[in-house]
Amino acid sequence: MFFKQIYEPGLAHASYIVGCQKTGQALVIDAKRDVDTYIQIAKQEGLRITHITETHIHADFLSGSRELAELTGAPMLLSNEGGPDWQYAFAHEPLNNGSQFMVGNIKFDVVHTPGHTPEHISFLVTDTPAIADVPIMFFSGDFVFVGDVGRPDLLEKAAGMKGTMELGARQMWNSLAWFKTLPDHIQVHPAHGAGSACGKALGAIPSSTVGYEKLVNWALQYTNEEEFVRELLSGQPEPPTYFAAMKRLNKELREVVSQIPTLAVLSPIDIEQMLSKNQIVIDSRSKKLFAEAHISGSINIQNNKAFSTWAGWMLNYEVPFALVVAHADVDELQRKLMRIGHDSAVGYIPSLDDWQQSGHPTSAMAQITHEELLQKYTDSDTMVIDVRGFSEHVSGHIPGSTNIHAGHLMEHLGEIPKDKTVVISCQSGDRSSIATSALMRKGFTNLVNYAPGFAGWAKSGAPVEIGNAEVESL
């Protein structure tokens, strides 16, 4: 039996290849959209991809199942559970609770595990040549994570489906009751790890066992359903706005992009024309370089592991955009964009050299030092905006700061004064650079970025407010 996890750190997403080495057949579970990875692995291992499946209709990335099916001809085996609102709108082989299929000599038993979503299924896997009737693996998707379980509130918070949170939480309670009956030895392989917005306390290790989760997973310790529901629905991170688009695109017919798109190199005139049409330029350089000089009106989203998530927050699926990115990093950035369905990049500019040499102006991002902020943060003519998540803010923040999540700033422009110094702060300066640049694009000229962030503030011993109570340090 061949087994491999493919982990994409930018979205904390895990997909899998499971193959039968005797027959050469292989299955891909929860594929990312740049599917050449799976084809290369299968070729290296002497396998052919003959089956494709998913645990559910994903919200945080655009599934590559259809791309993989087009390239390999393998059928897609997808959930038929959850009722009429949760049926895939393209050709596939339906799977229901109790369905069973073989990939060579490897047996897959389908279990309906609703809670995160109504249609969610999981897979119990048995390597029949080893022990014919004893499962060895459980592919849990977004049902059970390492140390956590899938959040049931995304359909309501991200996709606007009212009344689904509590129902999902109670379905999760029932699904977990079944999970507890599994033998302790079974390996648990989830679809996400630490950093994913699909839960609130995901562990950093890549896999677990049923027995270990029974011991340490907070959700499996509850004996009262009402207490479990309350805890499951509390403290979940803000879901990125692009999640709603992912839910729709993963369910419906859409364009299949089976190759990494090639981007054109743009001229300064091209960029100028795009900006004149109010189209976005995403500058993927470091926050330091961006602060020193950038194309006026561009937004800084650094090319790090959070790029996909913040591109999802900041970009409109209907509006073309351009990138500032070095030649060597174009392929990497294109993959990060296509994984969340952003196919509207028209091209890129590899540096600011041509832009500046052709006489086009650049802007700088004003910064405020820690010492300066210590002197100003209580002034009536200063407003500090904390752009972290709500739970982060409540656990500790600069006293008197206002919490507006960076991804929701555009919905609160009227609350941001233009007659005061507005200080933008996050945890360590990455999100504040995104937020400050997005507000500068909207015409705010009274902004300063506090690069040390709350981490620097708290480390210095400056006053910290927790909830509404001010304390001297964390």
C-alpha positions in Angstrom: 0.0 0.0 0.0 1.3 3.4 -1.0 0.4 6.5 1.1 1.5 10.1 0.9 0.2 13.3 2.4 0.7 16.5 0.2 0.6 19.5 2.5 0.2 23.1 1.3 1.2 25.4 4.1 -0.3 28.6 2.7 -3.8 27.2 3.3 -2.8 24.6 5.9 -4.4 22.1 3.5 -3.6 18.4 3.4 -4.5 16.1 0.4 -3.6 12.5 0.0 -2.6 9.8 -2.5 -3.4 6.2 -1.6 -2.3 3.5 -4.0 -2.3 -0.2 -4.5 1.2 -1.1 -5.6 0.2 -4.5 -6.8 -2.4 -3.2 -9.3 -0.9 0.2 -9.9 -4.2 2.0 -9.1 -4.3 5.2 -7.0 -6.8 7.5 -5.4 -6.4 11.2 -4.7 -8.4 12.7 -1.8 -9.2 16.5 -1.5 -6.9 17.6 -4.4 -5.6 21.1 -4.6 -6.1 22.8 -7.9 -2.5 22.7 -9.2 -2.7 19.0 -9.8 0.6 18.4 -11.5 1.9 17.5 -8.1 -0.2 14.3 -7.9 0.5 13.3 -11.5 4.2 13.6 -10.8 4.0 11.6 -7.6 2.0 8.8 -9.3 4.5 8.6 -12.1 7.4 8.4 -9.8 5.8 5.6 -7.9 4.7 3.6 -10.9 1.0 4.3 -10.2 -1.9 5.6 -12.3 -4.6 7.8 -10.8 -7.8 5.9 -11.3 -10.1 7.4 -8.6 -10.7 10.9 -7.3 -12.7 11.8 -4.3 -13.5 14.6 -1.8 -14.7 14.7 1.8 -17.0 17.6 1.2 -17.6 20.9 -0.7 -14.7 22.9 0.5 -14.8 26.6 1.5 -11.2 27.6 1.8 -9.7 26.4 -1.5 -10.8 25.6 -5.0 -10.8 21.8 -5.4 -8.7 20.3 -8.2 -10.8 17.3 -8.6 -12.2 18.4 -11.9 -8.8 19.4 -13.2 -7.4 16.0 -12.2 -10.3 14.2 -13.8 -9.8 16.0 -17.1 -6.1 15.2 -17.2 -6.3 11.5 -16.0 -9.8 10.4 -17.1 -10.4 9.1 -13.6 -13.9 9.2 -12.2 -14.9 11.5 -9.4 -16.6 9.8 -6.5 -18.4 12.5 -4.5 -20.9 12.8 -1.6 -24.6 12.2 -2.3 -25.5 13.1 1.2 -26.9 16.3 2.8 -30.1 16.7 0.8 -30.9 18.5 -2.5 -29.1 21.7 -1.6 -25.8 19.9 -1.3 -25.6 18.0 -4.6 -22.7 18.5 -6.9 -23.8 20.1 -10.2 -21.4 18.2 -12.5 -21.1 14.5 -13.5 -19.8 12.2 -10.8 -20.3 8.8 -9.1 -22.4 9.3 -6.0 -21.3 8.1 -2.5 -23.6 7.6 0.4 -23.2 6.4 4.0 -22.3 2.7 3.7 -21.0 2.9 0.2 -17.9 0.9 -0.4 -15.3 0.9 -3.3 -11.9 -0.7 -4.0 -8.7 0.9 -5.3 -6.9 -2.2 -6.2 -6.7 -4.3 -3.0 -7.5 -1.3 -0.7 -11.0 -1.0 0.6 -12.7 2.3 1.2 -15.8 2.5 3.4 -17.8 5.7 3.2 -19.2 7.2 6.4 -21.5 10.2 6.4 -20.1 12.6 9.1 -22.1 15.8 9.0 -21.4 18.8 11.3 -18.9 20.9 9.5 -21.2 20.7 6.4 -24.3 18.6 5.8 -22.8 16.5 3.0 -19.5 15.7 4.7 -18.3 12.2 4.3 -15.2 10.4 5.7 -13.3 7.3 4.6 -12.3 4.2 6.6 -9.5 2.4 4.8 -8.6 -1.2 5.0 -5.4 -2.7 3.4 -7.0 -6.1 2.7 -3.8 -8.0 1.9 -2.5 -7.1 5.4 -5.6 -7.8 7.5 -8.8 -8.2 5.5 -11.3 -6.9 8.0 -9.4 -4.4 10.2 -9.3 -0.7 9.1 -6.0 1.1 9.4 -6.8 4.7 8.3 -9.5 7.2 8.6 -9.6 10.2 6.3 -11.6 12.7 8.3 -11.6 15.7 6.0 -12.9 18.7 8.1 -14.7 16.4 10.5 -12.0 15.6 13.0 -8.7 17.5 13.1 -5.7 17.0 15.3 -6.9 18.5 18.5 -10.0 20.0 17.1 -13.2 19.5 15.0 -14.6 21.3 12.0 -16.5 24.5 12.7 -20.2 24.4 11.8 -20.7 28.1 11.4 -19.1 28.7 8.0 -22.3 28.2 6.1 -24.0 30.9 8.0 -21.1 33.4 8.5 -19.4 33.0 5.1 -22.1 31.8 2.8 -25.1 33.6 4.4 -27.1 30.4 5.0 -29.1 31.4 8.0 -30.0 28.9 10.7 -27.4 26.4 9.9 -24.9 26.9 12.8 -26.7 25.3 15.6 -28.0 22.5 13.4 -24.5 21.8 12.3 -23.2 21.8 15.8 -25.7 19.2 16.9 -24.9 17.1 13.9 -21.3 17.3 14.9 -22.2 16.1 18.3 -23.8 13.0 16.8 -21.0 12.4 14.4 -18.5 12.5 17.2 -20.5 10.0 19.2 -19.9 7.6 16.3 -16.2 8.5 16.0 -15.7 7.5 19.7 -16.7 3.9 18.8 -13.8 3.5 16.5 -10.8 1.4 17.6 -8.0 3.4 19.1 -5.3 2.2 16.7 -6.9 3.8 13.6 -4.8 6.6 12.1 -6.6 9.9 11.6 -5.6 12.0 8.5 -7.5 15.3 8.3 -7.7 17.8 5.5 -6.3 20.8 7.4 -3.7 21.6 10.0 -2.7 24.5 12.2 -3.4 27.9 10.6 -6.6 26.9 8.8 -9.7 28.9 9.4 -11.8 25.7 9.3 -11.4 25.4 13.1 -10.2 27.3 16.1 -7.5 25.1 17.7 -6.0 22.8 15.0 -2.8 21.0 16.0 0.5 21.4 14.2 1.3 17.7 13.8 0.2 16.2 10.5 -1.9 13.2 11.7 -3.1 11.5 14.8 -4.9 8.4 16.0 -8.4 7.8 17.2 -7.1 6.9 20.6 -5.0 10.0 20.9 -7.9 12.2 19.9 -10.1 10.6 22.5 -7.5 11.6 25.1 -6.7 15.2 24.0 -9.2 16.6 21.6 -11.2 19.2 23.5 -14.4 18.3 21.5 -14.3 14.7 22.6 -14.2 15.6 26.3 -17.7 16.9 26.6 -20.5 14.8 28.0 -23.3 17.4 27.8 -24.6 18.3 24.3 -25.7 21.9 25.2 -22.3 22.8 26.7 -20.6 21.3 23.6 -22.7 23.3 21.2 -22.0 26.5 23.0 -18.2 25.9 23.1 -18.1 24.8 19.4 -19.8 28.0 18.3 -17.7 30.3 20.4 -14.3 31.8 19.6 -14.2 30.8 15.9 -11.9 33.0 13.7 -13.4 35.4 11.2 -13.9 33.4 7.9 -12.4 35.1 4.9 -14.9 36.6 2.5 -13.7 34.5 -0.4 -15.1 31.4 1.3 -18.6 32.0 -0.1 -17.2 32.0 -3.6 -15.3 28.7 -3.0 -18.5 27.0 -1.7 -20.3 28.0 -4.9 -17.4 27.2 -7.3 -16.7 23.8 -5.8 -20.3 22.8 -6.2 -21.2 24.2 -9.6 -19.9 24.0 -13.1 -16.9 26.3 -13.7 -14.0 26.7 -16.0 -11.4 24.0 -15.6 -7.8 25.2 -15.6 -5.5 22.2 -16.0 -2.3 24.1 -16.5 -0.6 26.8 -14.6 -1.5 30.0 -16.4 1.4 32.0 -18.0 1.5 35.7 -17.1 2.6 38.5 -19.3 5.2 41.0 -18.3 3.4 44.4 -18.1 4.8 47.8 -19.0 4.4 50.9 -16.8 1.8 52.1 -19.2 -0.2 48.9 -18.7 -0.1 49.4 -14.9 -1.0 53.0 -15.2 -4.1 52.1 -17.3 -5.2 49.5 -14.8 -5.0 51.9 -11.9 -7.0 54.5 -13.9 -9.7 51.9 -14.1 -9.6 51.3 -10.4 -8.1 47.9 -10.8 -5.9 46.5 -8.1 -2.1 46.0 -8.2 -0.9 43.5 -5.5 2.7 44.1 -4.5 4.1 40.9 -3.1 7.5 42.3 -2.0 8.5 42.5 1.6 6.7 45.0 3.9 10.0 46.8 4.4 10.6 47.4 0.7 6.9 48.3 0.2 7.1 50.9 3.0 10.1 52.5 1.4 8.6 52.8 -2.1 5.7 51.4 -4.0 3.4 52.1 -6.9 0.7 54.5 -5.6 -2.5 52.7 -5.0 -1.0 49.2 -4.8 -1.7 46.9 -1.9 1.0 45.0 -0.1 0.4 41.3 0.4 3.8 39.7 1.0 4.6 36.4 -0.8 4.6 34.3 2.4 2.4 31.5 3.6 -0.5 33.8 4.2 -0.6 35.2 0.7 -3.5 33.1 -0.6 -5.7 33.9 2.4 -5.1 37.6 2.2 -5.4 37.7 -1.6 -8.8 36.1 -1.0 -9.7 38.8 1.5 -8.6 41.7 -0.8 -9.3 40.7 -4.4 -12.6 40.8 -6.2 -13.3 37.7 -8.4 -14.8 39.9 -11.1 -12.0 42.5 -11.3 -8.7 42.0 -13.2 -5.6 42.7 -11.2 -1.8 42.8 -11.7 1.1 41.7 -9.5 4.5 43.1 -8.5 6.6 40.0 -8.3 10.1 38.9 -9.2 10.4 36.7 -12.3 11.6 33.8 -10.2 8.4 33.9 -8.0 5.7 34.1 -10.7 4.9 30.4 -10.8 4.7 30.1 -7.1 2.4 33.1 -6.8 0.2 31.9 -9.7 -0.2 28.6 -7.9 -1.2 30.3 -4.7 -3.8 32.4 -6.6 -5.3 29.5 -8.6 -5.7 27.5 -5.4 -8.4 30.0 -4.4 -9.8 30.4 -7.9 -8.3 33.8 -8.7 -7.7 33.5 -12.4 -8.0 37.2 -13.3 -4.4 38.2 -13.1 -3.5 40.0 -16.3 0.2 40.1 -15.8 3.0 41.3 -13.6 5.8 43.8 -13.2 9.0 42.2 -11.9 10.3 45.3 -10.1 9.8 49.0 -9.6 12.9 49.8 -11.8 11.0 50.4 -15.1 8.2 52.2 -13.3 10.5 54.6 -11.6 12.9 55.1 -14.6 9.9 56.0 -16.8 9.1 58.9 -14.4 6.2 57.4 -12.6 5.9 58.4 -9.0 6.1 56.1 -6.0 4.7 56.5 -2.5 6.0 55.6 0.9 4.1 54.2 3.9 4.6 56.3 7.0 5.8 54.5 10.1 5.5 55.3 13.7 8.1 54.0 16.2 7.3 52.4 19.5 8.6 55.4 21.4 6.5 57.8 19.4 3.3 55.7 19.9 4.0 55.5 23.6 3.8 59.3 23.6 0.7 59.6 21.4 -1.6 56.6 21.9 -3.7 58.4 24.6 -4.0 61.7 22.7 -7.4 62.8 21.6 -6.1 63.4 18.1 -4.8 59.8 17.7 -6.8 56.7 16.9 -5.2 53.3 17.1 -6.9 50.6 15.0 -6.1 47.0 15.8 -6.7 45.0 12.6 -6.3 41.5 14.2 -9.1 39.1 14.8 -11.7 39.8 17.6 -10.4 37.0 19.8 -6.9 38.2 19.5 -8.0 41.8 20.4 -9.9 40.6 23.4 -7.0 38.6 24.8 -4.8 41.7 24.8 -4.4 45.0 23.0 -3.0 48.5 23.1 -5.3 50.4 25.6 -8.1 52.3 23.9 -7.5 50.8 20.5 -10.4 50.1 18.2 -10.7 46.6 16.7 -11.6 46.4 13.0 -10.4 43.2 11.3 -8.2 43.9 8.3 -10.4 42.0 6.0 -13.4 44.0 6.9 -11.9 47.5 6.7 -13.7 48.4 3.5 -17.0 47.9 5.3 -16.0 50.4 8.0 -14.5 53.3 6.0 -16.9 55.8 7.5 -15.7 55.0 11.0 -12.1 55.9 10.3 -11.5 59.7 10.8 -9.5 61.8 8.4 -8.8 64.6 10.8 -6.7 62.5 13.3 -3.5 60.5 13.1 -4.7 56.9 12.5 -2.2 54.3 13.7 -2.7 50.8 12.2 -1.5 47.9 14.3 -1.7 44.1 14.2 0.4 41.4 15.8 3.8 41.8 14.1 3.4 44.2 11.2 2.3 41.9 8.3 -1.5 42.5 8.5 -1.0 46.2 9.3 1.0 46.7 6.1 -1.9 45.1 4.1 -4.5 47.2 6.0 -2.6 50.5 5.7 -1.9 50.0 2.0 -5.6 49.2 1.4 -6.7 52.3 3.2 -4.1 54.4 1.4 -5.6 53.1 -1.9 -8.9 54.6 -0.7 -7.4 58.0 -0.3 -6.5 58.1 3.4 -3.4 60.3 3.9 -3.4 60.4 7.7 -2.2 56.9 8.3 0.9 55.5 10.1 1.9 51.9 10.4 3.0 50.5 13.7 5.4 47.8 12.5 6.3 46.2 15.9 2.6 45.4 16.4 1.0 44.2 19.6 3.8 41.6 20.0 6.4 44.4 20.2 4.1 46.6 22.4 3.6 43.8 25.0 7.2 42.7 25.0 8.3 46.2 25.9 6.2 46.2 29.1 3.9 48.9 27.8 0.3 48.9 29.3 -1.9 46.2 27.9 -5.7 46.1 28.0 -7.4 42.7 28.2 -11.1 42.9 27.5 -11.8 46.2 29.2 -9.3 45.8 32.1 -6.0 47.5 31.8 -3.0 45.6 33.2 0.7 46.4 33.1 1.9 43.5 31.1 0.7 40.1 29.8 
